[in-house]
């Protein structure tokens, strides 16, 4: 089993970018999946306690969501560049995100990281909130 996986990985290393893109397309069609949904998700799965109680108040305060609320059209390009640098999204995905505000940029991030990202976005004219 391990040898099979290793040989597949080695074979994948030899693919060109166009071949890799075609492979992804065929995998999506064959298995009826959407790779962009997986690549863009930043879902955080938190274990539930054995007694079924909700997440403790302390845990709720340590993770924050950064929400892009408003993007002035005159500042869209500058905001788009910052969104791409913060999220690692491609140009099209970042553009779609910026044009569909309000939208969550980052989920489950620390207070410090959320404040830093908020500052960068507000500096270029975006309206951002931390929830």
Secondary structure, DSSP 8 states (H G I E B T S, - for coil): -HHHHHHHHHHHHT--HHHHHHHHHHHHHHHT--HHHHHH---------TT-----HHHHTT-EEEEEEEE-GGGHHHHHHHHHHHH---HHHHHHHHHT-SEEEEEEE-HHHHHHHHHHHHHTTEEEEE-
